[in-house]
Amino acid sequence: MATAAVSLSAIGVMAVSASPASAGQTGRTGSATCFGYTGNFNSGGAYFVDWVYGPDECFGVAPSGTIWHTWSGAGSWKEMPGDGRAANVVAAFESSAGKSVKVVTESGNYYCNYDDYATNTWGGWYQTSTNHC
């Protein structure tokens, strides 16, 4: 398992890993620092994922609703492709073929974005009504 420098200080911080993370309440928005890059996120905080087949990654939703991610060596937080808007990141899924992240909107609709490991390319956001992407 890869060890990552992750410091999360926001309400509702979620993690899918045993990697070190600490949470503290900062109001309706909060900052999160993953891999040395700090971002400003809504009350959902940031979501750290310890991927099995790819590099670890953090996801977050800005107060504007834009969806962001970062990883070691990214240089900064990057906006996810596809112009998605969300309230929170709720889940992440992975297989040997690729990975996906799931978000929920203010209206309660769920959307996923998938990264195919063969091309290392995130697709567009698509709506889902299942527990998986």
C-alpha distance (Angstrom), angle and dihedral (degrees) to the residues before:
residue distance angle dihedral
M1 . . .
A2 3.79 . .
T3 3.77 118.7 .
A4 3.79 114.8 -134.2
A5 3.76 132.6 -172.2
V6 3.78 101.2 -121.4
S7 3.78 125.8 165.7
L8 3.76 115.8 174.5
S9 3.79 121.7 -176.9
A10 3.78 109.4 173.7
I11 3.77 141.0 97.3
G12 3.79 114.8 -83.5
V13 3.77 98.6 13.9
M14 3.79 109.8 -176.1
A15 3.76 127.8 -166.1
V16 3.78 136.2 -176.0
S17 3.77 94.1 -159.9
A18 3.75 146.8 62.7
S19 3.82 88.9 -124.1
P20 3.79 115.2 125.1
A21 3.78 114.9 -82.4
S22 3.76 132.0 157.4
A23 3.77 127.9 -164.3
G24 3.76 132.9 -157.7
Q25 3.77 132.1 172.9
T26 3.81 114.6 -105.2
G27 3.81 104.0 164.8
R28 3.81 127.7 -97.6
T29 3.77 93.3 -26.6
G30 3.74 131.6 34.8
S31 3.72 143.6 -176.2
A32 3.76 125.4 -117.8
T33 3.77 127.9 -165.0
C34 3.77 116.8 -158.3
F35 3.80 122.8 171.7
G36 3.82 88.7 -8.9
Y37 3.84 95.1 -54.8
T38 3.82 118.3 115.3
G39 3.81 122.9 -153.1
N40 3.81 135.2 177.5
F41 3.80 113.9 -122.1
N42 3.79 140.0 178.4
S43 3.80 122.7 -104.8
G44 3.82 90.7 -72.9
G45 3.79 89.4 72.7
A46 3.78 120.6 -160.3
Y47 3.78 132.3 -42.8
F48 3.83 119.0 -139.4
V49 3.81 117.7 -157.4
D50 3.80 124.0 -165.3
W51 3.81 97.1 -156.7
V52 3.81 116.2 -157.4
Y53 3.83 97.4 -150.6
G54 3.79 101.7 29.0
P55 3.78 139.6 35.1
D56 3.81 118.1 -66.5
E57 3.78 114.0 -94.3
C58 3.80 141.8 -169.6
F59 3.81 125.8 -144.3
G60 3.79 130.2 -166.6
V61 3.80 142.7 167.2
A62 3.81 117.2 -130.3
P63 3.83 120.9 -138.6
S64 3.84 86.3 -101.5
G65 3.84 89.8 60.0
T66 3.81 95.7 -111.1
I67 3.81 114.5 139.5
W68 3.81 120.0 -127.7
H69 3.80 138.5 -176.1
T70 3.79 139.6 -176.2
W71 3.79 139.8 -178.2
S72 3.79 137.6 -177.8
G73 3.81 108.8 -60.8
A74 3.83 95.2 14.1
G75 3.81 91.7 119.1
S76 3.83 93.2 -136.9
W77 3.79 143.2 -9.4
K78 3.85 110.3 -56.8
E79 3.79 126.3 -153.7
M80 3.80 111.1 -116.5
P81 3.81 114.0 -110.8
G82 3.79 120.3 -106.5
D83 3.83 100.6 52.3
G84 3.81 92.9 -98.7
R85 3.79 123.2 177.5
A86 3.79 124.5 -160.2
A87 3.78 146.9 157.5
N88 3.83 97.0 -135.6
V89 3.77 144.9 -8.1
V90 3.81 106.5 -114.0
A91 3.82 109.0 174.9
A92 3.77 148.2 -1.2
F93 3.80 129.1 -150.3
E94 3.78 133.6 -170.4
S95 3.79 141.8 -175.0
S96 3.78 129.9 170.6
A97 3.83 87.6 -92.5
G98 3.81 97.8 54.5
K99 3.77 151.0 -45.8
S100 3.79 135.8 -104.9
V101 3.77 138.2 -165.2
K102 3.80 125.2 -150.3
V103 3.81 126.4 -151.0
V104 3.79 135.9 -178.6
T105 3.80 124.8 -139.7
E106 3.82 128.0 -139.8
S107 3.83 87.7 -100.5
G108 3.82 91.7 55.4
N109 3.81 98.5 -106.2
Y110 3.81 119.0 139.3
Y111 3.80 124.9 -136.8
C112 3.80 133.7 -178.7
N113 3.79 136.0 -159.4
Y114 3.81 120.9 -160.1
D115 3.82 129.8 -152.4
D116 3.80 113.7 -157.3
Y117 3.82 108.3 -145.8
A118 3.82 91.4 -150.5
T119 3.82 91.6 62.8
N120 3.83 99.3 19.2
T121 3.80 87.8 -135.9
W122 3.80 128.3 136.3
G123 3.80 112.8 -137.9
G124 3.78 127.4 -150.4
W125 3.79 127.9 -70.4
Y126 3.80 115.7 -88.1
Q127 3.79 129.4 -173.6
T128 3.80 119.3 -113.3
S129 3.77 134.7 -174.3
T130 3.81 96.1 -171.1
N131 3.80 131.6 89.8
H132 3.79 89.3 -112.7
C133 3.81 136.8 49.5
